[in-house]
Amino acid sequence: MVQEHLDVLIIGAGLSGIGSAYYLQTDCPDKSYAIVEARSCIGGTWDLFKYPGIRSDSDMYTLGYTFKPWKEQKAIADGPAILNYIRETAAENDIEKHIRFNHRVVRSSWSSEKALWTVEIEEGAAKNRLVITCDFLFACSGYYDYDAGYTPDFKGVNDFKGTIVHPQKWTEDIEYKDKRVIVIGSGATAVTLVPELAKSAKHVIMLQRSPTYIVSRPSEDKVAKWLHRLLPSKMAYALARWKNVLISIYLYTMSRKSPQQVKKYFMSMIQKSLGADYPVKTHFNPRYNPWDERICLVPDGDLFQSIKEGSSEVVTDHIERFTQGGILLQSGKELAADLVVTATGLKIKVIGGMEMVVDGKVIKTSELTTYKGVMFSDVPNFAGVVGYTNNSWTLKCDLVNQYLCRLLNYMDKNDFKRCTPRLHEDAMESKPAINFTSGYIRRAADVIPKQGAKFPWKLHQNYIKDIFLLKYRSLKDDALEFK
């Protein structure tokens, strides 16, 4: 039985979902909406992860919303500060009353005859089944599985006498003070954990199979602070935002045009931080080009500082097996540990893992093609609000939300009930929408949607291009069918 009908239903009350709600209220004030959130609180990623040192790897002048200036001193903010920012946004805009907590979407079915979505929801621990219908569905559920991260099948884990934990399952009772700690991995989570754990652990080892690109950046943005002293808050925030956007675009463009030059620059900066005698070519010399995988950020070079001080070290080798006292490497060396943290990645989960059905046909997400990075081929009145892979998440989400509000208002003005992207060119070359070589992307090849080779099916990963594409370009084109 249908409990409620809404104009728009938003799935997820994290950074993306709260932003979607703001734009709906502002640009489409007559639309009724609700947010369904599987967990019991606001914040998404920034409430889920509790591991020591949790922080953003993007600056808050670009990760923050366009409409809410970031006013804290640190541009590279920690998790609690970001969570507070999201909660403040929800409270200031009276969004909280629209959120239905402990509501997990399990199935969404579209009917062209009725021109609406029927969304099936499990409520609470008892999993009581609820049904909500809506005209338009926004998926703001992120890109990974909140229930569990990825951990390889290591040999001998049951022999290990210490503690093993994935960062996604970190709890406050995990002891690491005066302990020997191994962090497996070299991605964003690992480079965050290592210097923080090293502050009180006996010793920390970052154990990696192969190196990752790591860049140091000041935790405070001096230019942004200077602008805030001279200008009104909103103007200073906008200028700082654009400065950082342009720097990011320049770095990404140079990485594609002259990858070896950018790689040489990164490695020279690390060599300078660690000293002339440190074997940078062994531990910080990736086998791939910059931005073939996401670049890791370390504020104020904290990882390099902890290595230089001797409280942490990097070991590049392959794991043979766990032992009672630690980890045996393929080189024959054994690393002693009391605590092992498996910072080995996430599990990709598209549209929150819900089952999607269109006119009785179950949709396989890997067979979909993204339309303008917002909608999907042959799926009516549905949008995925996701961010950039090569820049701050929220930059793209803000543009997507503004585009969707334009689209909703256009449909109302012309009395359209549904809009559907139609891919007419079956022979068009396609590739995964997330075009990274990272392990967590390769493991999810069977669920990640595709992108096409040309407009409007190609993803630019370029904020400036997307401004014109999503904010100003006409909503009408040959690929978008209105009825």
Phi, psi and omega in degrees: 000135180285123180276332190196149172239137181229156174292315182224136173243128179255131178258111177111130180245041174266204182303317182290314184296319178294323176296318178300317180298318179300311183293323176300313180297323185279313187264339179228063189297342181272355182278134172275143181206164172213158173247126173255128185235125184293332182265185187260009184205166177283152167127337178056234181309320189281351170258331184291311186277129184237007186292156184302132176083004182313129184203169176278150170255019171233152178285150185284350176284341174249332177283335177289162178291150176302323189271354182229100182301141173278124188247356180286164182288318185279126176282326175264098192267155176275168184303311180301324179293320179291319178299317178297322179298316180295315181295321176300315180301315180296318182291316183296332183253014176056038181276333187305325183293346180268356186268133175250103182282160180057035177245104181259120178284126180248336182203137176230127184237128179260136174242117178291329180297318181266346183056052177203161174264139170249116188250120180263132190230140170260125184256124173067186181295330180285347180057043175298135185272123176242157177228127175236137173254153179206159178279326184220141184239126177252121175264108179243043189262013178075203186228003183226167182280117180285343185280329183200145173270185180261129174228124178298164177275085179285141176288143170077013183300330180286346178279335186293130184271349180270205182251137174241131181216140170272140182305330180292341181249021181294136176235160186294340183274002179285123183268131174224354178297130180060022179255157172271120188240136170244127173254115180272121181128166179216023178273195185301321181292315181298314184288344173279315184295314190304306181294331179288314178297324184295342179296331183226350177286162176293315177196147181233132176245128170266108184262117184233146173286320180209154184289161178236153174288127182230130183236134176271143180212142179300139179289336176248139181265105185296321180295317179297318179297320178296317179297321180293332177286332186263331192235162172303153188305311184295321180291317179297318179297316181297318180292318178296322179298312182293323177302312183289326175299312183294322177297317181296317180295319179298314181297318180295316180297315179295325179296326178281322183279319184226067186300321182291326177294317179293318178300315180299321179295313179302313183293326178293325177293321178292318178301319179297322181289324187261349179101157187295333186272352184285136182282071182300323182293340178275316191253346183224038182236082185299154180275354183240171181277155176306135178073008163289335168227164183293141180275134181273144182247132174238112182293132178058023178060033187298326178296313181295324179296318181292326176293316182296325180283344179091002179280346175216163176210162176250133174239126180251109185191175177252146180278127173274309179188163170280149174239181178299324186252005181165227184227129175267130182263162180295336177288348182101348180282142177247131179258126180278143181205147170259331181225131175242125179252118182269083177275060191257012171114180183250167171254122179294135174222112183276139180045041174069008179079006181288154173281134180241131182232132177239114181050045176087352180261124177289129184268131173262116189298330181290346179265357178275154174239133183288140176250113183056020182068019185235308183246183184226147182304129174065017175245108184285149169048043181221140178222144172253115181268098181230160185259193180279156171263341183247013179202186182294138183306314190288335178306313181287319182300320177301316180293318179300315181295321177293321177297314182297322178293321174300317181296315180298317180293323178295317179297318178297316182299325183257008178059037174271141180259337180209151174225138186221122172292132180239121179268103185274343185258090182296331185273000182295134179299141179224160176208169182302143180297328175258104189263063179246158176264002183303149181301319183292336175282316180298323181292342185253022183301334183276359179233341184285129177297169180260165167234156181267186184266349183209170180302141000262023185261350182268137176270127183276329190053042182221114186299318183294315177299320182290333175301311181290323182290317188261331183266329191237334182293149179304143178286341183272127169207172186294340185269345184254115184263124177253139176218000000 
